Amino acid sequence: MARYRKRPVEIEAVQLRWTQWNEVCEFLGDALTAENSDGAWEIPAAEASDTCGEEGPNYIALNVRTTHGEIAIVRHGDWIVPEAEPGRFYPVKPDIFAATYEAVTG
């Protein structure tokens, strides 16, 4: 049987956490307000994907729209990855992100 390796692809991504809120806003741009007309909301630690070492008791969640037009919830600690279509994103759980991506140096 033949073997295959996934080709490395560089992406931009940002992790949803309080200390990176400004970066999240910049990264999502108009898509943030388009999908969160009432703004992002706070969630308890039990609903966060990862507290990222940030002290609670509340963490953050928001909506993004995917390529398929569905709304996906991004929870504190999830990574936000852009799709090919502008204004479309998808959440990646921290453990999956760590297993799939590595930081690009240089």
Residue, then its C-alpha position, 0 to 999 in steps of 0.5 A: m500500500a502506498r503512503y502519503r504525507k500531508r503537505p505543510v501549509e502555513i496559516e495565520a491563526v489566533q487563540l481566543r483568550w482575554t489577553q489576545w482580545n485586541e488581536v482577535c478583533e483585528f484578525l476577525g475584522d468585520a466578521l466579528t460584528a457580523e456574527n456577534s451583533d450582541g457581542a461576545w459573551e462570557i462563559p464559565a471555566a467548565e465551558a472553556s476549551d482551555t483556560c490558557g492559564e488565565e484566571g477566571p471565573n469567566y472566560i469568553a466565547l463568540n460566533v464565526r461563520t464557516t464556509h458552509g454558512e453555518i455558525a460555529i461557536v469559538r470557546h476560550g482557548d480555541w484557535i481561530v483559523p481562516e477559511a479560503e473564503p473571506g470572512r469565514f473561519y473555523p474553530v480548532k480545539p487546542d489539543i487538535f491545533a497542537a497536534t496539527y500545527e507547529a509555529v513557523t520560525g524565521 
